[in-house]
């Protein structure tokens, strides 16, 4: 009875260990689940972000401190960029629409590309994005910050109001639907840098990798030119992204781009999946084929047929037989 009890306990521990290991192994993403997960996650993100108290007085004090700190560093260039770009109407209007739309369009596009072309890396890369966004919510709560365009006594231009462009949740008719004082960290930078690094690491075309690096760089110019963020907000977004990569690295044991591109799954003892690479055959099988080939040359046997079949050492394809399978 005691031995049976111990064995049952060991089996239980092994079962939990296997389940935990399977959770940490990249799996094949399911389209319906991913759509639901992303939709619910963004809804919760918006709900929590907008539920953070709009501590206007503290947010304005923090903005004054950030502005003073940048001046002391000699890097308070946001106002100059804001006025210079605002003087070119077509450029600033384009940046207003860029700020309002590409934040979502490019991020979703990269997720779809990962899902279709890099399913083995999808879950780990998605975890980076989710962890980055989650820790950003903590920043909004702990450090309310007014954007430059809302500062008192400053000379920043709210480009959305001046040029009457649509789409911004931070100005005009939509300003009451979004927390105005959640500028630190900048998720425009966090998400765009996630997109850029993912494309740079995984794309094969040189032009795509270059565009991947240009995207967060241009986003930095846009958030400053439209007076929606200080450049230090961008630094906050980068720190959040670093945290996201650390979480994914700890959970999966590797950075996303180092994981296998395709996800194999077991069905009926054979490896199947979105796409599976040819697996290396055991050394004994390769040695048997080599010996069989040499024997065939000596005896004059035809060499066109795979030697593994003649010698009975297993099929010559790279797909191994199920463990314990018997030949008829």
Secondary structure, DSSP 8 states (H G I E B T S, - for coil): -HHHHHHHHHHHHHHHHHHHHHHTS-----HHHHHHHHHHHHHHHHHHHHHS---HHHHHHHHHHHHHHHHHHT---HHHHHHHHHTSHHHHHHHHHHHHHHHHHHHHHHHHHHHHH-HHHHHHHHHHHHHHHHHHHHHHHHS-B--GGG-TT-----HHHHHT-S--SSSGGGGGGS-TTB-SS-HHHHHHHHHHHHHHHH--SHHHHHHHHHHHHHHHHHHHHTTS--HHHHHHHHHHHHHHHHHHHHHHSS-GGGS-SS-EEEETTEEEES--------HHHHHHHHHHHHHHHHHT--SSS-HHHHHTS--SSSS---TT----
